């Protein structure tokens, strides 16, 4: 039989092994989370009745955004970069936007038109013609929203980006507003996005987006911005 002292020593050793195992599991879980963060982008849009614009806040993993910007510009882009706000808003403006389209278009036609859109900044350097050199009719830039940078902040490893969204300046007579939220959907297989929509006190909704479902009608009662 073991002495009381030996039993006590074995008990301590067993407890050390037990808690050591828990620590090992915990470290492994933390490591897995660090290398494979949750691929989600959540946010909200709050309508400003006075200005007619939307106050937008989007939360995403900073590394996902930095990698997307670095791949786009073929050079390293980090939050500390001097031009980060410019390249970030240029990228996001083509991934998160309102667009006014005819209600007569089918879902397939809507997806085709949106997938062929050029970046807004490149459209600014072109003429206002709505037809391309191949004769195909293109959507005018006035049918899309624009983004203006407000600021950013970090929260527990996540990055919040705050912007002002200016709605489309024009719309077809049978037009309908759609929200496109395709941030990282073409880069990350399991990416999921959601946005809460606050139009007025008591008027609240939300939309969810994932791969193959990046376009949703904006159902809140909002008018396009005046010219």
Buried (B, 14 or more C-beta within 10 A) or exposed (E): EEEEEEEEEEEEEEEEEEEEEEEEEEEEEEEEEEEEBEBBBBBBBBBEEEEBBBBBBBBBBBBBBBBBBBEEBEEEBEBEBEEBBEBBBBBBBBBBBBBBBBEEBEEEEBBEBBEEBEEBEEBEEEEEEEEEEEEEEBBBBBBBBBBEBBEBEEEEEBBBBBBBBBBBBBBEEEBBBBBBBBBBBEEBEEBBBBBBBBBEEEEEEEBEBBBEBBBBEBEBEBEBBEE
